[in-house]
């Protein structure tokens, strides 16, 4: 059982680490409620796939989990942090506890692969030790050490997504959130990217991945959560 | 481990420089526009400061007011008058000037010398000379001595309250106009800086969004904006200071030559004060712009 704690309470770094608990959570945009009465428990080290048709709310769920949306009702605890008590100025601090990977990679095009991993590490994780080594290790983990000096435009889609994964795991988060990470990739690139997720999972990390790819779900997920669209 | 703050500052500095380097043309144009605006403001300030100094010189002589003593006043009446004058708020010193001293001074004054030479006796009255902190208190002095038996009833004092008020008003008006022009210049500068920053945020919306997504604190995301606006303020001020020195060395002497009654004088004393003032005011006006501009959520 996770006991909700907020950033102001000086959260125990290990309590609830890598775990997610949603208790009767509803979330949406404006007047629209996208997810209603959602219950979910994810333990540390799980590889969970979230599936569902387009518009069902997969991205909304992930946005809730990385603090971009707040729960309207219910209790959402992610990595030991109660999102209901999360103040706007603490969102960035909360995000530094997680790793996020997006379908469109979200890389800075004017930076090299190494700089893309290093810069957020340096700017966001202020007191982190040896950020250069961490960035190199993360690139090594996703098999892109030799591409460290390349800019995103010089990399394939799969390689760009692996750089994004390296960026997401460089600060050693306990939870990795991925929103359709292979949505823009061919089969070969998808395999490369999924290997990177597997490497993170093998180290004991929790992976929550939204996907509509059934083969990925069958091959990698330990558990599948299916979201169905709300009836209008 | 204890070195991380230094390392972090270094990283932020390097990032800010990289941020700025990619849009140097925009930065340069903004700095020049700001420099022109600040140059106009600094030039106005220089002329006003010199004019104020010139007027202050005139006020200095105006701040010496004489209360004339009637010839028949007894020593007791004079002593009582002196006590009364010293008690007026704003009068810092009261000294007695005898008829002989007044006559001697008159012989040295080009306007009074002919009168002194033509007169058989001594037509110049004795007086109490008041040093006033503010010529504006002249009316108070005149009210205080009104009807005093020791005071000359026909010409009680060396100048009227209206004259003192005119000088004071002129000085006040100059200060007000200069202050208003400075505020307008800083306002224009702030608008120029805001336009630059909004353009930067628009051009880098994607980058800022990504940094937000990966958990970079919003305060840190603002640092390059603050650095950028500070560098623009410093560059614009530098340009204004160069203009200021040029105006001081070439334009002010030309004004003095063509309009000698102005007597603006040597502007070098004003350079450092106005340079520091321009830099401080531009930074103070522009840096809040970097804190006000909206970042993507």
Interface residues (C-beta under 8 A of the other chain):
Chain A: X66 X89 X92 X93 X94 X95 X96 X98 X100 X102 X106 X107 X108 X110 X119 X120 X122 X123 X124 X126 X127 X128 X129 X167 X168
Chain B: X1 X4 X8 X11 X12 X15 X22 X207 X209 X210 X211 X212 X213 X214 X215 X216 X217 X218 X220
